[in-house]
Amino acid sequence: MSDQINDSRRNFLSKAAIAGSITLAPGVLLHQTAHAKPDDQAVSSDTRWGMLIDTNKCAKSCTGCVDACNEEFDLIGSMPKSSEAQKTQYIRKVTLVEKQTKHETSLPMLCQHCESPPCVDVCPTGASFKRVDGIVLVDKHICIGCRYCMMACPYKARSFVHEAIENQTLSAPRGKGTVESCTMCVHRVDNGDIPACVEACTADNHNAMFFGDLNDPDSEISREMKKHGGKQIRADLNLNTGVRYQGL
Amino acid sequence: MTKRFLRISLILTGLILLFPLQGMADTPLPSISLPEGEGVKCVEPVDDIRRNHMNYLLHQRDKTVYEGIRTEKHSLANCIDCHVQPNEQGVVPAHDDKEHFCNACHEYAAVQIDCFGCHADRPQKFIKRNSQPHALQQQLNEVLMAKEMGAH
């Protein structure tokens, strides 16, 4: 029932957005998304940040994005008492094998930043939330660590912090008793930079990851997706994910 | 007889009154070290920040988390950068130390704060980070990549 309501609302809003973008000059839109916002300006729903991952360019043995993420958030060595299964991972490499052909596909799996996130639906305190620019986050100030969101997430993207953490980085305050997941490097995005994983993938010259504004038809990511498509994982769930894949 | 009894009771009352006063004189006040230097000033007037710092921090916290407003003025990191410095022995006090700027008053007033469960209790420049694992991992990746390329 709630899905139906959401769908009709989404359809109405997308039509309104199309009408809005026709009335605006395309140059104005470009200008708004091409530059970093000033520090004191709130984020806006004009943008929807997303990611596109080309699995054809993603080598099975490469963990460049995972390493860059671990370094950005200082995840390595921060949880010495936790078991391997408990340790936080914002991105993990997943290998898919097609049963008939035995063809292997490797891809980085991270929070998919859904438009209708199940983690937000189930959160009893409102700690799990979606920012107006489409980034799904946890407000750890009001997270009670119940872990409903971890059970609700179809992508196994969230982790629970089991032990006390000290000397956190400025960009990633994290602590015991709260749930955390990929923030799409919100601290970098707010400063006009791209996420650490995308930066590492581009720097290593693999170019398997794109980051950009899905609402802007002229952005690199939108043009690429229009040309070659961008599949959702578990598209049947109708979540309209912000992270899309090619070559699946 | 009565006079003597009165005198003794008076002396006793005096003593009882005296001891608690002595005790009160010994109650240690919180000692906080203020940042030194020419023209160093808090972001708000001292009487205001003493009374309202929690409101400034709370307001800034929600602005940052929900709206992505990352101004420095009322941010916790900005307070920490100025107020948490190494002591004479060169040791940076931890958030549960009496010497720590926040804890000095909060322990005195018995007000527990959770900030440092998630936030660093010292300026970033005093935190040593080991970036070695990444370098090692990168080397390993390169070896693995080369192997994979060779296999094809």
Boltz contact constraints between the chains, C-beta under 6 A:
constraints:
  - contact:
      token1: [A, 39]
      token2: [B, 70]
      max_distance: 6.0
  - contact:
      token1: [A, 39]
      token2: [B, 71]
      max_distance: 6.0
  - contact:
      token1: [A, 40]
      token2: [B, 69]
      max_distance: 6.0
  - contact:
      token1: [A, 40]
      token2: [B, 71]
      max_distance: 6.0
  - contact:
      token1: [A, 42]
      token2: [B, 67]
      max_distance: 6.0
  - contact:
      token1: [A, 42]
      token2: [B, 69]
      max_distance: 6.0
  - contact:
      token1: [A, 43]
      token2: [B, 68]
      max_distance: 6.0
  - contact:
      token1: [A, 61]
      token2: [B, 144]
      max_distance: 6.0
  - contact:
      token1: [A, 61]
      token2: [B, 145]
      max_distance: 6.0
  - contact:
      token1: [A, 61]
      token2: [B, 148]
      max_distance: 6.0
  - contact:
      token1: [A, 67]
      token2: [B, 134]
      max_distance: 6.0
  - contact:
      token1: [A, 67]
      token2: [B, 137]
      max_distance: 6.0
  - contact:
      token1: [A, 71]
      token2: [B, 134]
      max_distance: 6.0
  - contact:
      token1: [A, 76]
      token2: [B, 133]
      max_distance: 6.0
  - contact:
      token1: [A, 139]
      token2: [B, 65]
      max_distance: 6.0
  - contact:
      token1: [A, 140]
      token2: [B, 118]
      max_distance: 6.0
  - contact:
      token1: [A, 167]
      token2: [B, 120]
      max_distance: 6.0
  - contact:
      token1: [A, 167]
      token2: [B, 127]
      max_distance: 6.0
  - contact:
      token1: [A, 168]
      token2: [B, 120]
      max_distance: 6.0
  - contact:
      token1: [A, 170]
      token2: [B, 77]
      max_distance: 6.0
  - contact:
      token1: [A, 170]
      token2: [B, 124]
      max_distance: 6.0
  - contact:
      token1: [A, 173]
      token2: [B, 118]
      max_distance: 6.0
  - contact:
      token1: [A, 173]
      token2: [B, 119]
      max_distance: 6.0
  - contact:
      token1: [A, 174]
      token2: [B, 118]
      max_distance: 6.0
  - contact:
      token1: [A, 175]
      token2: [B, 117]
      max_distance: 6.0
  - contact:
      token1: [A, 175]
      token2: [B, 118]
      max_distance: 6.0
  - contact:
      token1: [A, 190]
      token2: [B, 68]
      max_distance: 6.0
  - contact:
      token1: [A, 190]
      token2: [B, 70]
      max_distance: 6.0
